[in-house]
Amino acid sequence: MPAGTLIGYNSGMTAVHETRHWMGLLHTFESYSCDGSGDCIDDTPIEATTTDGYPTSPNKQSFPENGDPGDPIHNYMDYSVNSCYEGFTGDQVNRMRSMWGLYRDAY
Ligand SMILES: [Zn+2]
């Protein structure tokens, strides 16, 4: 929460992360593996571990041997610090809209 004591996570963006769980999103590192369905979103890169802080040098890559462009450290559904968050992928937005229609929209 803003003004909280957890440095890096106290600008309010963690509330965005938690709200998006409520809207149907999973963590980008869900299942902690390069196998399986992960977060069930096709356009989020596979991520094997949570992100700690704001790693830029070297770029965080779970699977560089597979040509991995890098972990989604700027995605709100990772565990990066608040200042690292930038947004969601298109498929995450589509999932939220779908879940909203199914479970949250007033009947
Ligand atoms: Zn979470």
Backbone and ligand atoms as CSV (ligand in chain L), in Angstrom:
chain,resi,resn,atom,element,x,y,z
A,1,MET,N,N,0.848,-1.188,0.000
A,1,MET,CA,C,0.000,0.000,0.000
A,1,MET,C,C,0.888,1.244,0.000
A,2,PRO,N,N,0.406,2.326,-0.600
A,2,PRO,CA,C,1.166,3.569,-0.553
A,2,PRO,C,C,1.495,3.949,0.897
A,3,ALA,N,N,2.721,4.390,1.088
A,3,ALA,CA,C,3.245,4.773,2.408
A,3,ALA,C,C,3.517,3.560,3.291
A,4,GLY,N,N,3.401,2.368,2.750
A,4,GLY,CA,C,3.741,1.166,3.506
A,4,GLY,C,C,5.242,1.058,3.687
A,5,THR,N,N,5.662,0.117,4.478
A,5,THR,CA,C,7.077,-0.006,4.816
A,5,THR,C,C,7.845,-0.958,3.907
A,6,LEU,N,N,7.178,-1.663,3.010
A,6,LEU,CA,C,7.857,-2.607,2.119
A,6,LEU,C,C,8.383,-1.843,0.898
A,7,ILE,N,N,9.630,-1.413,0.993
A,7,ILE,CA,C,10.253,-0.591,-0.045
A,7,ILE,C,C,10.233,-1.318,-1.396
A,8,GLY,N,N,9.815,-0.588,-2.420
A,8,GLY,CA,C,9.740,-1.150,-3.770
A,8,GLY,C,C,8.333,-1.646,-4.102
A,9,TYR,N,N,7.551,-1.883,-3.083
A,9,TYR,CA,C,6.205,-2.418,-3.289
A,9,TYR,C,C,5.154,-1.526,-2.628
A,10,ASN,N,N,5.484,-0.276,-2.435
A,10,ASN,CA,C,4.591,0.595,-1.676
A,10,ASN,C,C,4.127,1.838,-2.446
A,11,SER,N,N,4.067,1.712,-3.782
A,11,SER,CA,C,3.537,2.850,-4.544
A,11,SER,C,C,2.114,2.599,-5.028
A,12,GLY,N,N,1.534,1.475,-4.653
A,12,GLY,CA,C,0.145,1.200,-4.998
A,12,GLY,C,C,-0.043,0.235,-6.157
A,13,MET,N,N,1.015,-0.067,-6.887
A,13,MET,CA,C,0.871,-0.937,-8.053
A,13,MET,C,C,0.625,-2.399,-7.676
A,14,THR,N,N,0.939,-2.776,-6.453
A,14,THR,CA,C,0.620,-4.129,-5.994
A,14,THR,C,C,-0.900,-4.310,-5.943
A,15,ALA,N,N,-1.616,-3.244,-5.694
A,15,ALA,CA,C,-3.084,-3.316,-5.712
A,15,ALA,C,C,-3.583,-3.632,-7.121
A,16,VAL,N,N,-2.898,-3.118,-8.147
A,16,VAL,CA,C,-3.259,-3.450,-9.533
A,16,VAL,C,C,-3.060,-4.947,-9.752
A,17,HIS,N,N,-1.909,-5.464,-9.314
A,17,HIS,CA,C,-1.613,-6.896,-9.433
A,17,HIS,C,C,-2.719,-7.726,-8.765
A,18,GLU,N,N,-3.036,-7.408,-7.527
A,18,GLU,CA,C,-4.017,-8.211,-6.779
A,18,GLU,C,C,-5.409,-8.100,-7.382
A,19,THR,N,N,-5.771,-6.940,-7.864
A,19,THR,CA,C,-7.084,-6.761,-8.492
A,19,THR,C,C,-7.201,-7.612,-9.750
A,20,ARG,N,N,-6.097,-7.739,-10.477
A,20,ARG,CA,C,-6.134,-8.532,-11.712
A,20,ARG,C,C,-6.261,-10.019,-11.428
A,21,HIS,N,N,-5.840,-10.485,-10.246
A,21,HIS,CA,C,-6.168,-11.863,-9.869
A,21,HIS,C,C,-7.687,-11.992,-9.771
A,22,TRP,N,N,-8.291,-11.014,-9.153
A,22,TRP,CA,C,-9.742,-11.015,-8.981
A,22,TRP,C,C,-10.455,-11.002,-10.339
A,23,MET,N,N,-9.765,-10.437,-11.347
A,23,MET,CA,C,-10.331,-10.381,-12.695
A,23,MET,C,C,-9.918,-11.577,-13.550
A,24,GLY,N,N,-9.264,-12.563,-12.971
A,24,GLY,CA,C,-9.026,-13.813,-13.678
A,24,GLY,C,C,-7.612,-14.118,-14.124
A,25,LEU,N,N,-6.644,-13.272,-13.816
A,25,LEU,CA,C,-5.273,-13.532,-14.269
A,25,LEU,C,C,-4.487,-14.323,-13.234
A,26,LEU,N,N,-3.570,-15.153,-13.749
A,26,LEU,CA,C,-2.626,-15.894,-12.911
A,26,LEU,C,C,-1.266,-15.211,-13.005
A,27,HIS,N,N,-0.318,-15.642,-12.172
A,27,HIS,CA,C,1.051,-15.113,-12.252
A,27,HIS,C,C,1.697,-15.534,-13.564
A,28,THR,N,N,2.587,-14.697,-14.085
A,28,THR,CA,C,3.315,-15.049,-15.312
A,28,THR,C,C,4.262,-16.220,-15.075
A,29,PHE,N,N,4.629,-16.457,-13.836
A,29,PHE,CA,C,5.516,-17.575,-13.494
A,29,PHE,C,C,4.733,-18.783,-12.987
A,30,GLU,N,N,3.422,-18.801,-13.199
A,30,GLU,CA,C,2.573,-19.891,-12.709
A,30,GLU,C,C,3.137,-21.240,-13.131
A,31,SER,N,N,3.249,-22.141,-12.221
A,31,SER,CA,C,3.779,-23.508,-12.363
A,31,SER,C,C,5.305,-23.553,-12.298
A,32,TYR,N,N,5.984,-22.412,-12.306
A,32,TYR,CA,C,7.452,-22.368,-12.162
A,32,TYR,C,C,8.136,-23.363,-13.089
A,33,SER,N,N,7.746,-23.389,-14.346
A,33,SER,CA,C,8.245,-24.413,-15.258
A,33,SER,C,C,8.186,-23.928,-16.698
A,34,CYS,N,N,8.978,-24.554,-17.554
A,34,CYS,CA,C,8.878,-24.259,-18.982
A,34,CYS,C,C,7.904,-25.232,-19.641
A,35,ASP,N,N,7.354,-26.131,-18.874
A,35,ASP,CA,C,6.384,-27.094,-19.392
A,35,ASP,C,C,4.994,-26.752,-18.869
A,36,GLY,N,N,3.993,-27.242,-19.548
A,36,GLY,CA,C,2.633,-27.057,-19.077
A,36,GLY,C,C,2.011,-25.767,-19.553
A,37,SER,N,N,0.865,-25.470,-19.013
A,37,SER,CA,C,0.088,-24.329,-19.493
A,37,SER,C,C,0.480,-23.010,-18.851
A,38,GLY,N,N,1.316,-23.016,-17.816
A,38,GLY,CA,C,1.749,-21.769,-17.186
A,38,GLY,C,C,0.577,-20.930,-16.728
A,39,ASP,N,N,0.529,-19.689,-17.214
A,39,ASP,CA,C,-0.555,-18.798,-16.808
A,39,ASP,C,C,-1.777,-18.902,-17.722
A,40,CYS,N,N,-1.753,-19.858,-18.650
A,40,CYS,CA,C,-2.875,-20.081,-19.579
A,40,CYS,C,C,-3.083,-18.896,-20.522
A,41,ILE,N,N,-2.044,-18.092,-20.724
A,41,ILE,CA,C,-2.093,-16.951,-21.639
A,41,ILE,C,C,-1.032,-17.193,-22.709
A,42,ASP,N,N,-1.425,-17.195,-23.965
A,42,ASP,CA,C,-0.484,-17.542,-25.046
A,42,ASP,C,C,0.602,-16.503,-25.298
A,43,ASP,N,N,0.321,-15.231,-25.078
A,43,ASP,CA,C,1.307,-14.217,-25.466
A,43,ASP,C,C,2.165,-13.688,-24.317
A,44,THR,N,N,2.144,-14.355,-23.167
A,44,THR,CA,C,3.100,-13.997,-22.106
A,44,THR,C,C,4.276,-14.960,-22.198
A,45,PRO,N,N,5.506,-14.455,-22.172
A,45,PRO,CA,C,6.671,-15.346,-22.226
A,45,PRO,C,C,6.687,-16.318,-21.052
A,46,ILE,N,N,7.229,-17.494,-21.303
A,46,ILE,CA,C,7.361,-18.495,-20.247
A,46,ILE,C,C,8.369,-17.990,-19.220
A,47,GLU,N,N,8.055,-18.161,-17.954
A,47,GLU,CA,C,8.907,-17.669,-16.878
A,47,GLU,C,C,9.001,-18.735,-15.800
A,48,ALA,N,N,10.215,-19.120,-15.424
A,48,ALA,CA,C,10.404,-20.228,-14.486
A,48,ALA,C,C,10.494,-19.798,-13.032
A,49,THR,N,N,10.791,-18.513,-12.805
A,49,THR,CA,C,10.940,-18.043,-11.420
A,49,THR,C,C,10.308,-16.671,-11.271
A,50,THR,N,N,10.015,-16.313,-10.055
A,50,THR,CA,C,9.510,-14.970,-9.796
A,50,THR,C,C,10.629,-13.960,-10.015
A,51,THR,N,N,10.254,-12.743,-10.319
A,51,THR,CA,C,11.237,-11.677,-10.462
A,51,THR,C,C,11.364,-10.948,-9.142
A,52,ASP,N,N,12.600,-10.684,-8.768
A,52,ASP,CA,C,12.878,-9.962,-7.532
A,52,ASP,C,C,13.501,-8.623,-7.904
A,53,GLY,N,N,12.854,-7.548,-7.590
A,53,GLY,CA,C,13.401,-6.228,-7.881
A,53,GLY,C,C,13.116,-5.780,-9.297
A,54,TYR,N,N,14.148,-5.241,-9.967
A,54,TYR,CA,C,14.027,-4.687,-11.311
A,54,TYR,C,C,15.286,-5.073,-12.072
A,55,PRO,N,N,15.407,-6.356,-12.458
A,55,PRO,CA,C,16.642,-6.839,-13.091
A,55,PRO,C,C,16.792,-6.335,-14.525
A,56,THR,N,N,17.870,-5.637,-14.791
A,56,THR,CA,C,18.097,-5.128,-16.148
A,56,THR,C,C,19.444,-5.561,-16.715
A,57,SER,N,N,20.394,-5.876,-15.868
A,57,SER,CA,C,21.701,-6.247,-16.362
A,57,SER,C,C,22.285,-7.346,-15.491
A,58,PRO,N,N,22.273,-8.589,-15.936
A,58,PRO,CA,C,21.783,-9.008,-17.251
A,58,PRO,C,C,20.254,-9.090,-17.285
A,59,ASN,N,N,19.720,-9.107,-18.495
A,59,ASN,CA,C,18.296,-9.275,-18.695
A,59,ASN,C,C,17.876,-10.632,-18.135
A,60,LYS,N,N,16.770,-10.688,-17.410
A,60,LYS,CA,C,16.309,-11.955,-16.834
A,60,LYS,C,C,15.684,-12.826,-17.925
A,61,GLN,N,N,16.221,-14.005,-18.105
A,61,GLN,CA,C,15.724,-14.948,-19.104
A,61,GLN,C,C,15.631,-16.327,-18.480
A,62,SER,N,N,14.456,-16.904,-18.460
A,62,SER,CA,C,14.300,-18.245,-17.899
A,62,SER,C,C,14.879,-19.307,-18.812
A,63,PHE,N,N,14.763,-19.117,-20.115
A,63,PHE,CA,C,15.172,-20.163,-21.055
A,63,PHE,C,C,15.940,-19.576,-22.239
A,64,PRO,N,N,17.131,-19.015,-22.002
A,64,PRO,CA,C,17.881,-18.395,-23.106
A,64,PRO,C,C,18.258,-19.387,-24.202
A,65,GLU,N,N,18.387,-20.657,-23.848
A,65,GLU,CA,C,18.745,-21.671,-24.845
A,65,GLU,C,C,17.646,-21.869,-25.885
A,66,ASN,N,N,16.442,-21.435,-25.584
A,66,ASN,CA,C,15.321,-21.596,-26.514
A,66,ASN,C,C,15.041,-20.318,-27.299
A,67,GLY,N,N,15.962,-19.358,-27.268
A,67,GLY,CA,C,15.726,-18.099,-27.962
A,67,GLY,C,C,14.757,-17.196,-27.223
A,68,ASP,N,N,14.581,-17.445,-25.945
A,68,ASP,CA,C,13.687,-16.671,-25.096
A,68,ASP,C,C,14.060,-15.190,-25.153
A,69,PRO,N,N,13.128,-14.299,-25.491
A,69,PRO,CA,C,13.435,-12.867,-25.571
A,69,PRO,C,C,13.591,-12.214,-24.206
A,70,GLY,N,N,13.231,-12.911,-23.162
A,70,GLY,CA,C,13.340,-12.346,-21.820
A,70,GLY,C,C,12.053,-12.562,-21.042
A,71,ASP,N,N,12.199,-12.617,-19.733
A,71,ASP,CA,C,11.033,-12.818,-18.879
A,71,ASP,C,C,10.167,-11.559,-18.856
A,72,PRO,N,N,8.895,-11.726,-18.572
A,72,PRO,CA,C,7.977,-10.575,-18.582
A,72,PRO,C,C,8.071,-9.756,-17.293
A,73,ILE,N,N,9.247,-9.184,-17.038
A,73,ILE,CA,C,9.471,-8.470,-15.770
A,73,ILE,C,C,8.643,-7.195,-15.654
A,74,HIS,N,N,8.175,-6.657,-16.785
A,74,HIS,CA,C,7.378,-5.431,-16.751
A,74,HIS,C,C,5.877,-5.722,-16.679
A,75,ASN,N,N,5.540,-6.974,-16.598
A,75,ASN,CA,C,4.132,-7.357,-16.549
A,75,ASN,C,C,3.630,-7.284,-15.104
A,76,TYR,N,N,2.459,-6.735,-14.924
A,76,TYR,CA,C,1.895,-6.591,-13.580
A,76,TYR,C,C,1.709,-7.926,-12.860
A,77,MET,N,N,1.694,-9.027,-13.589
A,77,MET,CA,C,1.444,-10.305,-12.945
A,77,MET,C,C,2.730,-11.042,-12.566
A,78,ASP,N,N,3.872,-10.368,-12.661
A,78,ASP,CA,C,5.117,-10.887,-12.113
A,78,ASP,C,C,5.266,-10.304,-10.697
A,79,TYR,N,N,6.405,-10.524,-10.055
A,79,TYR,CA,C,6.652,-9.994,-8.705
A,79,TYR,C,C,7.711,-8.900,-8.701
A,80,SER,N,N,7.899,-8.216,-9.816
A,80,SER,CA,C,8.857,-7.119,-9.888
A,80,SER,C,C,8.446,-6.008,-8.925
A,81,VAL,N,N,9.366,-5.087,-8.656
A,81,VAL,CA,C,9.001,-3.935,-7.828
A,81,VAL,C,C,8.019,-3.052,-8.600
A,82,ASN,N,N,7.284,-2.245,-7.888
A,82,ASN,CA,C,6.235,-1.424,-8.488
A,82,ASN,C,C,6.737,-0.555,-9.631
A,83,SER,N,N,7.936,-0.011,-9.531
A,83,SER,CA,C,8.454,0.884,-10.566
A,83,SER,C,C,8.780,0.153,-11.865
A,84,CYS,N,N,8.836,-1.161,-11.836
A,84,CYS,CA,C,9.146,-1.970,-13.012
A,84,CYS,C,C,7.896,-2.300,-13.829
A,85,TYR,N,N,6.740,-2.218,-13.214
A,85,TYR,CA,C,5.499,-2.588,-13.887
A,85,TYR,C,C,5.143,-1.611,-15.001
A,86,GLU,N,N,4.708,-2.161,-16.137
A,86,GLU,CA,C,4.291,-1.321,-17.257
A,86,GLU,C,C,2.920,-1.678,-17.811
A,87,GLY,N,N,2.532,-2.947,-17.782
A,87,GLY,CA,C,1.234,-3.254,-18.358
A,87,GLY,C,C,0.937,-4.727,-18.471
A,88,PHE,N,N,-0.013,-5.016,-19.373
A,88,PHE,CA,C,-0.496,-6.371,-19.611
A,88,PHE,C,C,-0.360,-6.689,-21.090
A,89,THR,N,N,-0.383,-7.951,-21.436
A,89,THR,CA,C,-0.383,-8.338,-22.844
A,89,THR,C,C,-1.819,-8.270,-23.384
A,90,GLY,N,N,-1.938,-8.321,-24.680
A,90,GLY,CA,C,-3.264,-8.296,-25.300
A,90,GLY,C,C,-4.124,-9.471,-24.882
A,91,ASP,N,N,-3.517,-10.643,-24.784
A,91,ASP,CA,C,-4.301,-11.815,-24.380
A,91,ASP,C,C,-4.708,-11.755,-22.908
A,92,GLN,N,N,-3.897,-11.106,-22.089
A,92,GLN,CA,C,-4.313,-10.924,-20.696
A,92,GLN,C,C,-5.534,-10.006,-20.632
A,93,VAL,N,N,-5.524,-8.955,-21.430
A,93,VAL,CA,C,-6.670,-8.041,-21.466
A,93,VAL,C,C,-7.908,-8.785,-21.960
A,94,ASN,N,N,-7.733,-9.601,-22.986
A,94,ASN,CA,C,-8.867,-10.379,-23.492
A,94,ASN,C,C,-9.414,-11.317,-22.420
A,95,ARG,N,N,-8.517,-11.953,-21.667
A,95,ARG,CA,C,-8.962,-12.862,-20.611
A,95,ARG,C,C,-9.735,-12.096,-19.524
A,96,MET,N,N,-9.215,-10.929,-19.135
A,96,MET,CA,C,-9.917,-10.146,-18.111
A,96,MET,C,C,-11.308,-9.751,-18.587
A,97,ARG,N,N,-11.410,-9.334,-19.842
A,97,ARG,CA,C,-12.730,-8.948,-20.374
A,97,ARG,C,C,-13.680,-10.141,-20.383
A,98,SER,N,N,-13.147,-11.296,-20.767
A,98,SER,CA,C,-13.967,-12.500,-20.804
A,98,SER,C,C,-14.421,-12.896,-19.402
A,99,MET,N,N,-13.487,-12.888,-18.466
A,99,MET,CA,C,-13.819,-13.276,-17.092
A,99,MET,C,C,-14.779,-12.275,-16.463
A,100,TRP,N,N,-14.595,-11.004,-16.800
A,100,TRP,CA,C,-15.509,-9.983,-16.289
A,100,TRP,C,C,-16.943,-10.282,-16.748
A,101,GLY,N,N,-17.066,-10.600,-18.019
A,101,GLY,CA,C,-18.382,-10.907,-18.563
A,101,GLY,C,C,-19.003,-12.151,-17.948
A,102,LEU,N,N,-18.163,-13.148,-17.659
A,102,LEU,CA,C,-18.674,-14.394,-17.100
A,102,LEU,C,C,-19.006,-14.326,-15.623
A,103,TYR,N,N,-18.164,-13.632,-14.844
A,103,TYR,CA,C,-18.277,-13.730,-13.397
A,103,TYR,C,C,-18.521,-12.421,-12.638
A,104,ARG,N,N,-18.196,-11.282,-13.241
A,104,ARG,CA,C,-18.233,-10.046,-12.454
A,104,ARG,C,C,-19.293,-9.049,-12.897
A,105,ASP,N,N,-19.693,-9.118,-14.151
A,105,ASP,CA,C,-20.649,-8.152,-14.664
A,105,ASP,C,C,-22.019,-8.411,-14.025
A,106,ALA,N,N,-22.699,-7.332,-13.730
A,106,ALA,CA,C,-24.025,-7.471,-13.119
A,106,ALA,C,C,-24.986,-8.155,-14.084
A,107,TYR,N,N,-25.827,-8.986,-13.553
A,107,TYR,CA,C,-26.804,-9.684,-14.385
A,107,TYR,C,C,-28.016,-8.818,-14.598
L,1,ZN,ZN,ZN,-0.193,-12.474,-7.167
